[in-house]
Amino acid sequence: MKTVLFACTHNAGRSQMAASIFNSIVQPGAARAISAGTEPAVSVHPEVLMAMKELGIDLSGARPQLLTEDLAASAQFLITMGCGEKCPVVPGIEREDWELLDPKGRPLEQVRAIRDDIRKLVERLIATHGWGRATPGTG
């Protein structure tokens, strides 16, 4: 099973949304997502909790964690979102950078737009690697 690590600065917004969306739509057993931040916050941003709850995803129990080189080395894919040069460089890991606004302190409608952009990027990532759920009639 492949591990995708989503990383941002505080692990309280973008990376939490990406990992939870990924895990909610990926084919079980094909891949899993984890998230971390270079400067973890104490908790997930309240506006992110609200936006994700609208999708039926409860992040109230999620706790931001520190992005370490060991954690990054445990993944096969690293998706960064705004942590820039503070994100570790790990040889042999596939890496992408997604330029997304930080949802912290933004109005809910802007957080929803960021969330929806993240969902599209996650769906593309899953489709690109063939990690999607099988649909009836496709084999």
C-alpha positions as a Markdown table, in Angstrom:
| # | Residue | x | y | z |
|---|---|---|---|---|
| 1 | Met | 0.0 | 0.0 | 0.0 |
| 2 | Lys | 1.3 | 3.4 | -0.9 |
| 3 | Thr | 1.4 | 6.3 | 1.6 |
| 4 | Val | 0.8 | 9.9 | 0.5 |
| 5 | Leu | 2.0 | 12.6 | 2.9 |
| 6 | Phe | 0.2 | 16.0 | 2.6 |
| 7 | Ala | 2.3 | 18.8 | 4.2 |
| 8 | Cys | 1.6 | 22.4 | 4.9 |
| 9 | Thr | 2.9 | 24.9 | 7.5 |
| 10 | His | 0.5 | 24.4 | 10.4 |
| 11 | Asn | -1.2 | 21.0 | 9.5 |
| 12 | Ala | -4.4 | 22.7 | 10.5 |
| 13 | Gly | -6.0 | 23.4 | 7.2 |
| 14 | Arg | -4.9 | 22.4 | 3.7 |
| 15 | Ser | -3.0 | 19.2 | 4.5 |
| 16 | Gln | -5.8 | 18.0 | 6.9 |
| 17 | Met | -8.4 | 18.6 | 4.3 |
| 18 | Ala | -6.4 | 16.9 | 1.6 |
| 19 | Ala | -5.6 | 13.8 | 3.7 |
| 20 | Ser | -9.1 | 13.4 | 4.9 |
| 21 | Ile | -10.6 | 13.8 | 1.5 |
| 22 | Phe | -8.0 | 11.4 | 0.0 |
| 23 | Asn | -8.8 | 8.7 | 2.7 |
| 24 | Ser | -12.6 | 9.1 | 2.1 |
| 25 | Ile | -12.4 | 8.4 | -1.6 |
| 26 | Val | -9.4 | 6.2 | -2.2 |
| 27 | Gln | -9.7 | 2.5 | -2.9 |
| 28 | Pro | -9.2 | 0.8 | 0.5 |
| 29 | Gly | -5.9 | -1.0 | 0.5 |
| 30 | Ala | -4.5 | 0.8 | -2.5 |
| 31 | Ala | -3.2 | 3.9 | -0.7 |
| 32 | Arg | -3.6 | 5.9 | 2.4 |
| 33 | Ala | -2.9 | 9.5 | 3.3 |
| 34 | Ile | -1.3 | 11.2 | 6.3 |
| 35 | Ser | -0.6 | 14.8 | 7.0 |
| 36 | Ala | 1.8 | 17.0 | 8.9 |
| 37 | Gly | 3.2 | 20.5 | 9.2 |
| 38 | Thr | 6.5 | 22.3 | 9.6 |
| 39 | Glu | 5.1 | 24.4 | 12.4 |
| 40 | Pro | 2.1 | 22.5 | 13.7 |
| 41 | Ala | -0.8 | 24.4 | 15.2 |
| 42 | Val | -2.5 | 23.3 | 18.4 |
| 43 | Ser | -5.7 | 22.3 | 16.6 |
| 44 | Val | -7.4 | 22.3 | 13.2 |
| 45 | His | -8.8 | 25.7 | 12.2 |
| 46 | Pro | -12.5 | 26.1 | 13.1 |
| 47 | Glu | -13.4 | 27.3 | 9.6 |
| 48 | Val | -11.8 | 24.1 | 8.2 |
| 49 | Leu | -13.8 | 21.9 | 10.7 |
| 50 | Met | -17.0 | 23.6 | 9.4 |
| 51 | Ala | -16.2 | 23.2 | 5.7 |
| 52 | Met | -15.2 | 19.6 | 6.1 |
| 53 | Lys | -18.3 | 18.8 | 8.2 |
| 54 | Glu | -20.4 | 19.8 | 5.2 |
| 55 | Leu | -18.8 | 16.9 | 3.3 |
| 56 | Gly | -19.6 | 14.5 | 6.2 |
| 57 | Ile | -15.9 | 14.5 | 7.3 |
| 58 | Asp | -15.4 | 15.1 | 11.0 |
| 59 | Leu | -11.9 | 16.5 | 11.8 |
| 60 | Ser | -12.7 | 17.5 | 15.4 |
| 61 | Gly | -10.4 | 14.6 | 16.6 |
| 62 | Ala | -7.6 | 15.4 | 14.2 |
| 63 | Arg | -4.4 | 16.7 | 15.8 |
| 64 | Pro | -1.7 | 18.6 | 13.9 |
| 65 | Gln | 1.6 | 16.8 | 13.9 |
| 66 | Leu | 5.2 | 17.8 | 13.1 |
| 67 | Leu | 6.6 | 17.0 | 9.7 |
| 68 | Thr | 9.8 | 15.2 | 10.3 |
| 69 | Glu | 12.3 | 13.7 | 7.9 |
| 70 | Asp | 11.4 | 10.2 | 9.3 |
| 71 | Leu | 7.7 | 10.8 | 8.7 |
| 72 | Ala | 8.5 | 12.0 | 5.1 |
| 73 | Ala | 10.7 | 9.0 | 4.5 |
| 74 | Ser | 7.8 | 6.7 | 5.4 |
| 75 | Ala | 5.8 | 8.0 | 2.4 |
| 76 | Gln | 6.2 | 7.3 | -1.3 |
| 77 | Phe | 4.5 | 10.6 | -2.3 |
| 78 | Leu | 4.9 | 14.1 | -0.7 |
| 79 | Ile | 2.4 | 16.8 | -1.6 |
| 80 | Thr | 3.4 | 20.2 | -0.2 |
| 81 | Met | 1.1 | 23.1 | 0.2 |
| 82 | Gly | 2.8 | 26.3 | 1.2 |
| 83 | Cys | 5.6 | 25.1 | 3.4 |
| 84 | Gly | 8.3 | 26.0 | 0.8 |
| 85 | Glu | 11.9 | 25.3 | 1.7 |
| 86 | Lys | 10.9 | 24.1 | 5.2 |
| 87 | Cys | 9.5 | 20.9 | 3.8 |
| 88 | Pro | 12.1 | 18.1 | 3.8 |
| 89 | Val | 13.8 | 16.9 | 0.6 |
| 90 | Val | 13.7 | 13.1 | 0.6 |
| 91 | Pro | 15.6 | 11.2 | -2.1 |
| 92 | Gly | 13.5 | 8.8 | -4.0 |
| 93 | Ile | 10.1 | 10.2 | -3.0 |
| 94 | Glu | 7.7 | 11.6 | -5.6 |
| 95 | Arg | 6.9 | 15.2 | -4.9 |
| 96 | Glu | 4.3 | 17.8 | -6.0 |
| 97 | Asp | 3.6 | 21.3 | -4.8 |
| 98 | Trp | 0.0 | 22.5 | -4.8 |
| 99 | Glu | -0.3 | 26.3 | -4.7 |
| 100 | Leu | -3.3 | 26.8 | -2.5 |
| 101 | Leu | -4.4 | 29.7 | -0.2 |
| 102 | Asp | -4.1 | 29.1 | 3.5 |
| 103 | Pro | -7.7 | 28.8 | 4.8 |
| 104 | Lys | -6.8 | 30.2 | 8.3 |
| 105 | Gly | -9.1 | 33.1 | 9.2 |
| 106 | Arg | -10.9 | 33.2 | 5.9 |
| 107 | Pro | -14.6 | 33.4 | 5.5 |
| 108 | Leu | -16.4 | 30.1 | 5.1 |
| 109 | Glu | -17.2 | 30.6 | 1.4 |
| 110 | Gln | -13.5 | 31.0 | 0.7 |
| 111 | Val | -12.6 | 28.0 | 2.8 |
| 112 | Arg | -15.2 | 26.0 | 0.8 |
| 113 | Ala | -13.6 | 27.1 | -2.5 |
| 114 | Ile | -10.1 | 26.0 | -1.2 |
| 115 | Arg | -11.7 | 22.7 | 0.0 |
| 116 | Asp | -13.2 | 22.2 | -3.4 |
| 117 | Asp | -9.9 | 22.9 | -5.2 |
| 118 | Ile | -8.2 | 20.4 | -2.9 |
| 119 | Arg | -10.8 | 17.8 | -3.7 |
| 120 | Lys | -10.3 | 18.2 | -7.5 |
| 121 | Leu | -6.5 | 17.9 | -7.0 |
| 122 | Val | -6.9 | 14.8 | -4.8 |
| 123 | Glu | -9.3 | 13.2 | -7.3 |
| 124 | Arg | -6.7 | 13.8 | -10.1 |
| 125 | Leu | -3.9 | 12.3 | -8.0 |
| 126 | Ile | -6.0 | 9.2 | -7.2 |
| 127 | Ala | -7.0 | 8.8 | -10.9 |
| 128 | Thr | -3.5 | 9.3 | -12.1 |
| 129 | His | -2.2 | 6.5 | -9.9 |
| 130 | Gly | -5.2 | 4.1 | -10.4 |
| 131 | Trp | -6.2 | 4.2 | -6.7 |
| 132 | Gly | -9.8 | 4.9 | -7.4 |
| 133 | Arg | -12.7 | 2.7 | -6.2 |
| 134 | Ala | -13.9 | 0.2 | -8.7 |
| 135 | Thr | -17.3 | 1.0 | -10.1 |
| 136 | Pro | -19.9 | -1.7 | -11.0 |
| 137 | Gly | -19.3 | -3.0 | -14.5 |
| 138 | Thr | -15.7 | -2.0 | -14.8 |
| 139 | Gly | -14.2 | -5.4 | -14.1 |
